[in-house]
Amino acid sequence: MSYEFLQTLWFILIAILWIGFYFLEGFDFGVGMLLPFLGKKDEERRAIINTIGTFWDGNEVWLLTAGGATFAAFPHWYATMFSGFYLPLFLLLVGLILRGVSFEYRSKSPDPKWRNRFDWMIAIGSFLAALLLGTAFANLAKGVPIDANMNYVSPNGLVTTISLLNPYGLIGGLATVAVFLLHGANFLTLKLDGELRERAHALSKKLYWIALVAVILLTIGTYVYTDVLTKIGVNPGIIPILSVVALVSSIYFINQRREGRAFAAVSAYIVLTQVSFFMLMFPRVMISSLKPAWNLTIYNASSSQYTLTAMTIIALIFVPIVLAYQAWTYYMFRKRITVEKKDLVY
Amino acid sequence: MNPTLLSQWQFALTSIYHWLFVPLTLGMGWFVAYMQTRYYQTRDETWRKMAKFWGKLLLINFAMGVVTGIVMEFQFGMNWSGYSRYVGDIFGAPLAIEALLAFFMESTFLGVWIFGEGRIPEKVHLASIWLVAIGSNLSAIWILIANGWMQHPVGYVLNEATGRAELVDFFALIGNSKAWTFIWHTLAVGLVTAAFLIISVSAYHLLRKQNVDFFRRSLRIGAWVGLIASIIVFLGGHTMGQLMYEQQPMKLAALEAIWETEQPASFSLLTIGDLSGRREVWSIRIPYLMSFLACNNFDCEVKGVNELQAQYEAQYGPGNYIPLMVVTYWTFRIMMVFGFIMMGVSAWILLAMRREGYENRPGFKWLPWAVAMPYLAGMSGWILTEMGRQPWVVYGLLKVEDAISPNLTVADLWISLIGYTLVYGSLAVIMFRLMKKYALAGPEAAMHESVDVALSPVGADD
C-alpha cells in the first residue's frame, strides 16, 4: 500500500469515526438535553434515560477512538488541535464527566433534589459538549491561526476561546445543538411509548423548525466564512444538497408519524453534513488562517508508512467486529420503553 | 510556577485520581464474573446476591474510571503537544488500539450487563460480564504497553528528516519486557485491590453478624485471591527490580538512596540524607540484599547516583538527572511494606477461618480498615515509577521540558488545574459516600435496586 493511499485511508477512517460519533452520540446528547424538559415525573425521566442507558457509553467511545486514531495516524493534527483548543476541550471534558457520572449516580438516592440535580447535570453536560463540538468544527472549516511550526498562535487560552466564538463558530455550535435536539426527540419517539412518545413527537415538530433555521444560517455562513466557493464552487455537489433535502424531508415523516423514517432522515442529514465537512477539508486537516503554506495536511501531519500499515491491519480486523457487536446491542435492546415501574431498570 | 511544572502537576493529579478507580474496576470485574458463573452453575441464591452486591460497588466505581480516563487520553495532545509530535508515531498506536480493542468492548458490554438482566438470554448476560472484565484488563494492557515504552523505549529509530522517533518494529513495542512486567504486576494489583475491598466490607458485616453466610463466603474468596495475587504482585515487583537494574539504573539507585556505587550492595532499611539530597548522613543497612533485589544474586555491583549522574552528563550533556529522591525512596517503602502486610493479612484470615467464631478474634476488628492499604501501595507505586523517570518523559530520549505544549500560558493551566481539582474533588466526595452507603447497606439494598437506599444529600445547600 502506497504511503499516500494510507494517508488518505486514515483520513477517511477518522472521518468515519467522527461521523459515527455525531450520528450516535448526537441523539444521546439530544436526549440528555431534553431530559429535564420532557420528563415531568421521576419515572418518566428514568424511562427517558433508559432509552440511551445501554448505549451512551459505547457511543462515547467513538469520540475516544477518533481521538486515539488521530493521535496514532496524524500526530501533528492531534497535537495542534488538542493543544490549540485547550480551554474549550477542557470544558468539553467537564461536560462529559458531569454527564457520564450523572447517568450512573442519579438514581442512587430517592431524594428528588438529588435526582433533579443530576438530571440537570446531564442536560447541561450534553448541551456544553454539543455546543463546543459544533463550534470547534466550524472553526476548523474556517481556519485557525497556525504558525510555521504547526502551533496555535494566541496570547492565551481565554483569547482563543473568545475568538472561537466568532459568528460562524457560534452558528456551528447552535446548529449542532439544534440538530441534536431534533435527532434526540426523534430517537425518543422511536424508543418510548404512551404519553411520553406523544410528547416527544409534539416536541420534534417544533424542534424541526428551529433546526431548519439554524441549518440555513449554517449553510449561508459556510459560503461566507469558509473557502467553499474557491475550493468547490457555488454548486457544492450532490452530498451537501442531499443532506439539506434529507433534513427538509424529515418534517413530512414527522407529520405522517413515520417515526423510523423521520429518524433516518435526520440521521442522513447529520451523516451527509459531516461527509461534506471532511470533503471540504481534504486533504487538509487543520487550515491555517495565517498562511495556506502552514496548513496541516494528511501529508505533513501523518505518521510513518510503517505505523500506518500496522494500524491499517489492526483496524481491518477489529472495526468490523466492533461494528457487529454494537449493532447487535441495538438489536437486542430494540423494544420500546414504558414508564411501567416493573419494566424500569435503575 | 512555570508552565512545565503546572502541566506536570495536572498530569500527576489527574492520573493519580484516575488510578483511584482503575484497579478496583480491573479486579472486581473478575470477582463478579466468577460469582455470577457460580450462580449459573449451582442456582444457589447467595451467589446471585453476591454478584449483585459486589457488582453494584463495581458500577459506582466504574463510572468514575471511565470519565477520568477520557481526560487522560486528551491530555497528551492538550498539555504535551511536543511529546505527541515527537513520539506520536509510536505512542499513538497502543492508545488507538486500546480504544478500538478494549474500550468499545468494556463499555458496550457493561451497558448490556446493567440493562440486560431478565431481558436477554441468561448465558448472554453472563458472557457480557466476562467481556467487561476482559475488556477492562485488555485496556490496562495497552496502556501499560504505552507506558512501558516511555520507561524503556524499544523498536524505534530517530528520523532526522522528520525530527521525531518513528516505529520500526511493532512486535518489539508490544513485546517490551518492561511493559509485560508492568502488566502482570498491575493486573494482580487490581485483584488485590478488589480482594481487600471485599475483605474489609465483609469483615464489617461479620463483626455485626449480618448476612453471615454471604459475607463469610465473600471473605474466603477475598482472602484467597488476596494472598495469591499479592504474591504475584511481589514476584512482578522483584522482576521489575532486575529490569530496572539494566534499563533504568538511576531509578533503582534513587529508590534505594544509593549515593555511591556498591559491590555487593546493601539494602537500606532507613537512610537519612543531607539537605542537598546528594549525600548520605546516616543509615541502617542489610548487607547483600540490594544485590539480590537488583540482579538475583548476592554480589553484583549496583551503581550509585553520583556515578550515574556523571555518566549521564557525559552522555546527554549537562543537567540534573537525579529524580526527587525523597519521593522515590519513601514511595518505594510504603508500597513494599503495605504489599507485605497485605500478603500477611490474607494468610492470617485464611488461617483464622479454619476455626469457628473467628470473627471474635482480636485483630478482626481492624479488617474494615484494611482496604486503605491497596490504595496507598498502588498510588505509591505509580508515583515511584513516574517520578523515578524524571527528568525524562521518555527515558533517555525526551526530557519533560521539551514535551510541553508551547502555546499554553500559566493562566490557561491554572484555570484547568483549578477546574479539575474542583470537579474531581466534589465527585470524590459523592462517590466515596455512595460507595460507603452501598457497602454498609448490605446485599438486600443492592437486590432492591437503588431506590431503597436512603442517602443523605451531598452539598451544603440543603
Chai-1 contact restraints between the chains, C-beta under 6 A:
chainA,res_idxA,chainB,res_idxB,connection_type,confidence,min_distance_angstrom,max_distance_angstrom,comment,restraint_id
A,G53,B,F115,contact,1.0,0.0,6.0,A-B,restraint_1
A,T54,B,G111,contact,1.0,0.0,6.0,A-B,restraint_2
A,T54,B,F115,contact,1.0,0.0,6.0,A-B,restraint_3
A,D57,B,S107,contact,1.0,0.0,6.0,A-B,restraint_4
A,D57,B,G111,contact,1.0,0.0,6.0,A-B,restraint_5
A,G58,B,S107,contact,1.0,0.0,6.0,A-B,restraint_6
A,G58,B,T108,contact,1.0,0.0,6.0,A-B,restraint_7
A,V61,B,F103,contact,1.0,0.0,6.0,A-B,restraint_8
A,V61,B,F104,contact,1.0,0.0,6.0,A-B,restraint_9
A,V61,B,S107,contact,1.0,0.0,6.0,A-B,restraint_10
A,L64,B,E73,contact,1.0,0.0,6.0,A-B,restraint_11
A,L64,B,A99,contact,1.0,0.0,6.0,A-B,restraint_12
A,L64,B,F103,contact,1.0,0.0,6.0,A-B,restraint_13
A,T65,B,A99,contact,1.0,0.0,6.0,A-B,restraint_14
A,T65,B,L100,contact,1.0,0.0,6.0,A-B,restraint_15
A,G67,B,E73,contact,1.0,0.0,6.0,A-B,restraint_16
A,G68,B,L95,contact,1.0,0.0,6.0,A-B,restraint_17
A,G68,B,A96,contact,1.0,0.0,6.0,A-B,restraint_18
A,G68,B,A99,contact,1.0,0.0,6.0,A-B,restraint_19
A,A69,B,A96,contact,1.0,0.0,6.0,A-B,restraint_20
A,F71,B,G88,contact,1.0,0.0,6.0,A-B,restraint_21
A,F71,B,G92,contact,1.0,0.0,6.0,A-B,restraint_22
A,F71,B,L95,contact,1.0,0.0,6.0,A-B,restraint_23
A,A72,B,G92,contact,1.0,0.0,6.0,A-B,restraint_24
A,A72,B,A93,contact,1.0,0.0,6.0,A-B,restraint_25
A,A72,B,A96,contact,1.0,0.0,6.0,A-B,restraint_26
A,P75,B,S84,contact,1.0,0.0,6.0,A-B,restraint_27
A,P75,B,R85,contact,1.0,0.0,6.0,A-B,restraint_28
A,P75,B,G88,contact,1.0,0.0,6.0,A-B,restraint_29
A,P75,B,G92,contact,1.0,0.0,6.0,A-B,restraint_30
A,H76,B,R85,contact,1.0,0.0,6.0,A-B,restraint_31
A,Y78,B,G77,contact,1.0,0.0,6.0,A-B,restraint_32
A,Y78,B,S84,contact,1.0,0.0,6.0,A-B,restraint_33
A,A79,B,G77,contact,1.0,0.0,6.0,A-B,restraint_34
A,A79,B,S81,contact,1.0,0.0,6.0,A-B,restraint_35
A,A79,B,S84,contact,1.0,0.0,6.0,A-B,restraint_36
A,A79,B,R85,contact,1.0,0.0,6.0,A-B,restraint_37
A,F82,B,G77,contact,1.0,0.0,6.0,A-B,restraint_38
A,F82,B,M78,contact,1.0,0.0,6.0,A-B,restraint_39
A,S83,B,M78,contact,1.0,0.0,6.0,A-B,restraint_40
A,S83,B,S81,contact,1.0,0.0,6.0,A-B,restraint_41
A,S83,B,S405,contact,1.0,0.0,6.0,A-B,restraint_42
A,S83,B,N407,contact,1.0,0.0,6.0,A-B,restraint_43
A,Y86,B,M78,contact,1.0,0.0,6.0,A-B,restraint_44
A,Y86,B,D412,contact,1.0,0.0,6.0,A-B,restraint_45
A,L89,B,M78,contact,1.0,0.0,6.0,A-B,restraint_46
A,F90,B,S416,contact,1.0,0.0,6.0,A-B,restraint_47
A,L93,B,V71,contact,1.0,0.0,6.0,A-B,restraint_48
A,V94,B,V423,contact,1.0,0.0,6.0,A-B,restraint_49
A,L96,B,I70,contact,1.0,0.0,6.0,A-B,restraint_50
A,I97,B,V67,contact,1.0,0.0,6.0,A-B,restraint_51
A,G100,B,V67,contact,1.0,0.0,6.0,A-B,restraint_52
A,V101,B,A63,contact,1.0,0.0,6.0,A-B,restraint_53
A,V101,B,V67,contact,1.0,0.0,6.0,A-B,restraint_54
A,E104,B,A63,contact,1.0,0.0,6.0,A-B,restraint_55
A,S107,B,S450,contact,1.0,0.0,6.0,A-B,restraint_56
A,K108,B,L434,contact,1.0,0.0,6.0,A-B,restraint_57
A,K108,B,S450,contact,1.0,0.0,6.0,A-B,restraint_58
A,S109,B,L455,contact,1.0,0.0,6.0,A-B,restraint_59
A,P110,B,V451,contact,1.0,0.0,6.0,A-B,restraint_60
A,D111,B,P457,contact,1.0,0.0,6.0,A-B,restraint_61
A,K113,B,P457,contact,1.0,0.0,6.0,A-B,restraint_62
A,K113,B,D462,contact,1.0,0.0,6.0,A-B,restraint_63
A,W114,B,P457,contact,1.0,0.0,6.0,A-B,restraint_64
A,N151,B,P406,contact,1.0,0.0,6.0,A-B,restraint_65
A,N151,B,N407,contact,1.0,0.0,6.0,A-B,restraint_66
A,Y152,B,N407,contact,1.0,0.0,6.0,A-B,restraint_67
A,N156,B,T409,contact,1.0,0.0,6.0,A-B,restraint_68
A,N156,B,A411,contact,1.0,0.0,6.0,A-B,restraint_69
A,N156,B,D412,contact,1.0,0.0,6.0,A-B,restraint_70
A,G157,B,D412,contact,1.0,0.0,6.0,A-B,restraint_71
A,S303,B,D89,contact,1.0,0.0,6.0,A-B,restraint_72
A,S304,B,D89,contact,1.0,0.0,6.0,A-B,restraint_73
A,S304,B,E166,contact,1.0,0.0,6.0,A-B,restraint_74
A,Y306,B,L167,contact,1.0,0.0,6.0,A-B,restraint_75
A,T307,B,D89,contact,1.0,0.0,6.0,A-B,restraint_76
A,T307,B,L167,contact,1.0,0.0,6.0,A-B,restraint_77
A,A310,B,F170,contact,1.0,0.0,6.0,A-B,restraint_78
A,I314,B,I97,contact,1.0,0.0,6.0,A-B,restraint_79
A,F318,B,L100,contact,1.0,0.0,6.0,A-B,restraint_80
A,F318,B,L101,contact,1.0,0.0,6.0,A-B,restraint_81
A,V322,B,F104,contact,1.0,0.0,6.0,A-B,restraint_82
A,Q326,B,T108,contact,1.0,0.0,6.0,A-B,restraint_83
A,T329,B,T108,contact,1.0,0.0,6.0,A-B,restraint_84
A,T329,B,V112,contact,1.0,0.0,6.0,A-B,restraint_85
A,M332,B,I120,contact,1.0,0.0,6.0,A-B,restraint_86
A,V345,B,F115,contact,1.0,0.0,6.0,A-B,restraint_87
A,Y346,B,E449,contact,1.0,0.0,6.0,A-B,restraint_88
A,Y346,B,S450,contact,1.0,0.0,6.0,A-B,restraint_89
